Amino acid sequence: MMRIVAAALSLCVAHAVTAGTPADYAYAFPIETNASTVDAATSAWRVDLTPAVYRWVQSADLRDVEIFNAADHPVPMALVAAAPTTTAREARAALPALAVPAAAAAAGASDLRLVIDRDADGRLRRIDAGEQKPSAQPGRDWIVDASGFDHAIDTIALTWSEPASGVVARFEIESSDDLEHWHGVGGATVLALEQDGARLERRDIALGGVRAKYLRLRRADDGATLRELRVEARSVERTRAMAERVWTSAEHAAASDAAPGVVRFDYVLPAPLPIDVARVGLASDNALARITLFARLSDAPDAPWVRIATQTAFRLRQGDDVLRNDDISIQLARRAKAFRIESANAIAEAPDLMLGYRPDSLVFLAEGAGPFVLAVGSATARHADYPVDAALSTLRASLGKDWQAPTATLGEARPSGGDAALKPAPPPVPWRRWLLWAILVAGAAVIAGLAISLLRGAKEPPR
């Protein structure tokens, strides 16, 4: 097995003569691999970067992060992308939704006297309460036929013809396979609101993958009746998940002056992070504002602010429920630590800004003896580039195509080069420029001397 490791390591470039040491970096984190010997199964390790590592990063592309062995020699390493979520199948279907007559619904779930008409496949065609005259009061419960949807139901989406706005409707959802025994499977509030040209809609109800032939939607509030309710079932089956997202709260900082009629709030993170999602939370109940989110992708004080998203943020309270706007998916060209929220609507208090990211990961080859350390933070040191992918391909050829480097963890940071490593190196002495000036000055002096000598010779009187 060691031959495999040697072959993998041999694919990596040789260390440069000027290879760095941990002392070239501000801090070092011990890497805990939980292995006392190196074999084919532990010849490569994967380590996820933590917020403490990002705090000291100086290079936006993580070039000032390097891993060293016990002899303080750098080892082959490379950034690896997080494994994406793989969606195996997505299914959607409109489900028949039959309104339960008002008289039957009023009797309660345990005392339903319904006449149910099914077709040859068991699907519902008609529901009534056995009354001679239909009730004039519209029903507020629906039975949904999901028997033809051969998937676990992750969410249902509700639509209706009337009213177009002013709807805040709370639903409790039950499931059954025989229309007699019902079990609660969830509940949520759907809404359709419009105010000052801004429109809010939330029509999805998450059910968490329920499997049932029938669903019952029970209206739990006394709001306006929803006409011609329609239900769509959605199912998404996933085979792999992304690396777990880390959430961090951005600190509200003093904002610069904004344009007239615009409120502005600035935020800062302790370190540049690979942010991919934002969550804006208004501080007051029953508040609504159209906001724009900006990011600054450089630490320079005059760096421009880049607009990355707009959203209608809201916070609505209905009893014990608080409805909030959804998260914002964002894509940044580089890691960022400064963010800004602007709005033309009046916002009394600074909104909460939560930012999420998936940590970068490093894979390194266990070249030499451990323990290994991860060094970070330098104004001048930069790690070399290694063809680690080729080495990992060699390992997978022997250990199986599904083999993955085991995960190592980072310990507590300890000072290495300290703050001195974060200071830029003094500019190099421009000796070539000085030499050129010296030559020019010397040449000018020679020419001046010749000119003076000629002038003196020209003034001598003839004999």
MOSULJO-V931867 format. One record per residue. N is the residue number from 1. PHI is phi in degrees with one decimal (none if undefined). BURIAL is 1 if it has 24 or more other ideal C-beta (glycine too) atoms within 12 Angstrom, else 0. Layout:
n/phi/burial
N/PHI/BURIAL
N/PHI/BURIAL
This chain:
n/phi/burial
1/none/0
2/-64.2/0
3/-63.7/0
4/-62.9/1
5/-63.2/1
6/-62.5/0
7/-64.6/0
8/-64.6/1
9/-68.3/1
10/-66.5/0
11/-78.2/1
12/-85.2/1
13/-68.2/0
14/-72.0/0
15/-66.2/1
16/-72.0/0
17/-62.1/0
18/-95.1/0
19/-55.4/1
20/-80.4/1
21/-132.2/0
22/-56.5/1
23/-68.0/0
24/-78.6/1
25/-119.2/1
26/-69.2/1
27/-135.7/1
28/-130.2/1
29/-114.3/1
30/-64.5/1
31/-102.5/1
32/-97.2/0
33/-98.8/1
34/55.8/0
35/-142.1/0
36/-92.4/0
37/-130.2/0
38/-104.6/1
39/-134.2/0
40/-63.0/1
41/-79.0/0
42/-124.1/1
43/-84.7/1
44/-140.0/1
45/-135.1/1
46/-118.2/1
47/-133.9/1
48/-91.3/1
49/-73.7/1
50/-107.4/1
51/-55.8/1
52/-64.8/1
53/-70.1/1
54/-59.0/1
55/-59.8/0
56/-104.8/1
57/-66.2/1
58/-106.0/1
59/-97.0/1
60/-63.8/1
61/-101.0/0
62/61.3/1
63/-75.2/1
64/-99.3/1
65/-125.1/1
66/-147.4/1
67/-115.1/1
68/-125.2/1
69/-92.3/1
70/-65.5/0
71/-89.0/0
72/62.5/1
73/-100.4/1
74/-66.7/1
75/-112.7/1
76/-60.4/1
77/-153.8/1
78/-160.3/1
79/-72.1/1
80/-125.6/1
81/-77.8/0
82/-65.8/0
83/-67.7/0
84/-76.7/0
85/-70.3/0
86/-102.4/0
87/-91.2/0
88/-76.3/0
89/-159.8/0
90/-129.2/0
91/-131.9/0
92/-137.1/0
93/-159.5/0
94/-78.1/0
95/-106.4/1
96/-63.0/1
97/-122.5/1
98/-110.1/1
99/-71.3/1
100/-80.5/1
101/-53.5/1
102/-58.3/0
103/-65.0/1
104/-70.6/1
105/-65.2/1
106/-67.4/0
107/-73.0/0
108/96.6/0
109/-63.9/1
110/-86.4/0
111/-134.8/0
112/-81.8/1
113/-115.3/0
114/-110.3/1
115/-102.3/0
116/-112.9/1
117/-107.6/0
118/-117.2/0
119/-90.5/0
120/-64.0/0
121/-90.4/0
122/85.1/0
123/-85.8/0
124/-72.8/1
125/-116.8/0
126/-158.4/0
127/-134.4/1
128/-146.0/1
129/-101.2/1
130/72.5/0
131/-85.7/0
132/-73.7/0
133/-120.9/0
134/-67.3/0
135/-72.1/0
136/-76.1/0
137/-82.6/0
138/-66.7/0
139/-73.4/1
140/-121.6/1
141/-121.8/1
142/-134.9/1
143/-108.0/1
144/-108.3/1
145/-90.2/1
146/-106.6/1
147/-65.8/1
148/-90.5/0
149/-102.4/1
150/-89.1/0
151/-148.2/1
152/-69.1/0
153/-90.3/1
154/-81.8/1
155/-144.9/1
156/-121.5/1
157/-114.7/1
158/-105.8/1
159/-133.9/0
160/-153.0/1
161/-86.3/0
162/-145.9/0
163/-76.7/0
164/-76.6/0
165/-150.8/0
166/75.0/0
167/-109.0/1
168/-134.7/1
169/-118.8/1
170/-99.5/1
171/-120.3/1
172/-108.8/1
173/-112.6/1
174/-124.6/1
175/-126.5/1
176/-158.7/1
177/-108.9/0
178/-133.4/0
179/66.4/1
180/-120.3/0
181/-108.5/0
182/-116.2/1
183/-134.3/0
184/-67.8/0
185/-125.5/1
186/151.3/1
187/-172.9/1
188/-166.7/1
189/-109.9/1
190/-105.1/1
191/-150.7/1
192/-146.9/1
193/-127.7/1
194/-142.6/0
195/-153.3/0
196/52.7/0
197/84.2/0
198/-95.9/0
199/-119.0/0
200/-117.9/1
201/-139.1/1
202/-140.4/1
203/-119.4/1
204/-91.1/1
205/-126.5/1
206/-78.8/0
207/-117.6/1
208/70.4/0
209/82.7/0
210/-75.6/1
211/-116.2/0
212/-162.0/1
213/-79.4/1
214/-136.3/1
215/-124.0/1
216/-120.4/1
217/-99.1/1
218/-109.8/1
219/-73.0/1
220/-100.9/1
221/-120.8/0
222/-111.5/0
223/-74.8/0
224/-61.3/0
225/-68.0/0
226/-93.0/1
227/-90.1/0
228/51.4/0
229/-66.4/1
230/-125.1/1
231/-126.8/1
232/-119.9/1
233/-95.2/1
234/-132.0/1
235/-138.1/1
236/-130.7/0
237/-106.2/0
238/-115.8/0
239/-105.4/0
240/-137.8/0
241/-117.1/0
242/-69.9/0
243/-58.4/1
244/-60.5/0
245/-78.6/1
246/-105.0/1
247/-107.3/0
248/-137.4/1
249/-92.1/0
250/-79.8/1
251/-84.5/0
252/-72.5/0
253/-116.9/0
254/-63.8/0
255/-97.3/0
256/-76.1/0
257/-64.1/0
258/-104.3/0
259/-66.9/0
260/-57.2/0
261/81.8/0
262/-122.9/0
263/-99.3/1
264/-136.4/1
265/-134.9/1
266/-102.7/1
267/-137.4/1
268/-140.7/1
269/-100.9/1
270/-67.6/0
271/-157.7/1
272/-66.5/1
273/-129.4/1
274/-79.5/1
275/-66.3/1
276/-130.0/1
277/-154.9/1
278/-128.9/1
279/-129.5/1
280/-99.3/1
281/-121.2/1
282/-67.8/1
283/-83.7/0
284/-111.3/0
285/-69.7/0
286/54.7/0
287/-115.4/1
288/-147.0/1
289/-156.1/1
290/-89.3/1
291/-119.2/1
292/-122.9/1
293/-105.5/1
294/-119.7/1
295/-137.7/1
296/-112.5/1
297/-94.4/1
298/-147.5/0
299/-83.5/0
300/-63.2/0
301/-62.0/0
302/-100.2/0
303/-66.8/0
304/-74.2/0
305/-92.5/1
306/-105.6/0
307/-73.8/0
308/-118.2/1
309/-168.5/1
310/-129.1/0
311/-159.5/1
312/-91.6/1
313/-89.3/1
314/-149.8/1
315/-143.7/1
316/-119.1/1
317/-109.7/0
318/-131.5/1
319/66.2/0
320/-88.9/0
321/-92.1/0
322/-120.9/0
323/-97.7/1
324/-127.5/1
325/-68.4/1
326/-74.6/0
327/-70.6/0
328/-110.7/1
329/-82.0/0
330/-132.2/1
331/-130.5/0
332/-112.4/1
333/-70.7/0
334/-156.8/0
335/-66.9/1
336/-138.7/1
337/-129.0/1
338/-114.4/1
339/-135.5/1
340/-144.9/1
341/-117.8/1
342/-126.2/1
343/-153.6/1
344/-84.7/0
345/-90.7/1
346/-71.1/0
347/-126.0/1
348/-70.7/0
349/-119.2/0
350/-64.0/1
351/-65.2/1
352/-78.3/1
353/-122.1/1
354/-104.6/1
355/-122.7/1
356/-116.5/1
357/-151.5/1
358/-105.8/1
359/-60.0/1
360/-67.6/1
361/-123.7/1
362/-115.8/1
363/-111.8/1
364/-128.5/1
365/-94.9/1
366/-80.2/1
367/-83.4/1
368/84.4/0
369/-86.8/0
370/-88.0/1
371/-76.3/1
372/-103.5/1
373/-132.2/1
374/-104.8/1
375/-102.8/1
376/-147.0/1
377/93.6/1
378/-156.1/1
379/-82.1/0
380/-128.0/0
381/-73.0/1
382/-140.3/0
383/-77.1/1
384/-79.6/1
385/-96.3/0
386/-127.2/1
387/-81.2/0
388/-66.0/1
389/-58.6/1
390/-65.7/0
391/-65.5/1
392/-67.3/1
393/-62.8/0
394/-64.8/1
395/-65.9/1
396/-67.7/0
397/-63.0/0
398/-96.1/0
399/-97.9/1
400/113.0/0
401/-66.1/0
402/-90.7/0
403/-64.1/0
404/-129.2/0
405/-62.7/1
406/-65.9/1
407/-89.2/0
408/-103.8/1
409/-121.7/0
410/-100.0/1
411/-87.8/0
412/-73.4/0
413/-69.3/1
414/-133.5/0
415/-61.6/0
416/-120.2/1
417/-81.3/1
418/69.6/0
419/-63.4/0
420/-61.7/0
421/-70.4/1
422/-88.0/1
423/-86.6/0
424/-60.7/0
425/-67.3/0
426/-62.1/0
427/-60.5/0
428/-65.7/0
429/-67.7/0
430/-79.3/0
431/-64.3/0
432/-65.1/0
433/-66.0/0
434/-62.9/0
435/-61.8/0
436/-62.5/0
437/-64.4/0
438/-62.3/0
439/-63.9/0
440/-63.6/0
441/-64.7/0
442/-62.2/0
443/-62.6/0
444/-63.8/0
445/-66.3/0
446/-62.5/0
447/-63.2/0
448/-63.7/0
449/-63.3/0
450/-63.5/0
451/-63.8/0
452/-65.3/0
453/-63.6/0
454/-66.0/0
455/-64.6/0
456/-63.5/0
457/-64.8/0
458/-72.1/0
459/-89.6/0
460/-67.0/0
461/-69.4/0
462/-69.0/0
463/-98.2/0
